[in-house]
Amino acid sequence: MFGNLGDMTKMLESLQENAQKVQEELENKTFSVKSGGGMIEVTANGKGEIIDLSIDDSLMEDKASLQILLIGAINDVNKMVEQNKQSIAMGALGGLNPFGEK
């Protein structure tokens, strides 16, 4: 199934190296989303942490609109981050076949 133990060890080492590369790529990327015609902008890093937030002054007196636009922007930027994580992970696993078949 896995061939010999040496092959399995090499595969695991390769997975660890790829995981480290993925983590580094995620840390260096940023994603920005605008909501409400640019009245709100949310920026997150590749790990999904919000690193910047910009709110147009005109929204400061309209709490309900501010909340709706902010929730939408945060959800959108989180979706972007997740899609990117999946894309990078699939690319990192690209050439690996844990079942030893060709």
Residue, then its C-alpha position, 0 to 999 in steps of 0.5 A: m500500500f505505502g511501499n516501504l517505510g523509507d518511501m512513507t518517511k520521504m512522503l511525510e517529510s515532503l508533506q511537512e515541507n509543503a505545509q510549511k510553504v503553505q503557511e509562509e504563503l498565507e502569512n504574506k498574502t492580504f485580501s481586501v473587500k469593499s462594501g456599500g460602494g466603498m464605504i467600508e473596506v476590510t483587509a485580512n491576512g492569509k490566516g484570516e486575521i482582520i488587519d485593517l478596517s476603513i469606515d466612511d464617516s457618513l456611516m458613523e450616524d447610521k448604526a444599522s447600515l454600518q452593522i449590515l455592511l460590516i458583517g457583509a464585508i467581513n464574511d466576504v473577506n473570510k470567504m476569500v481567505e478560505q478559498n485561497k487556503q484551499s487552493i494553496a493546499m491543493g497545489a501543495l498536495g499536487g504531486l503526492n499520492p499516498f497510495g503509491e500508485k502511478 
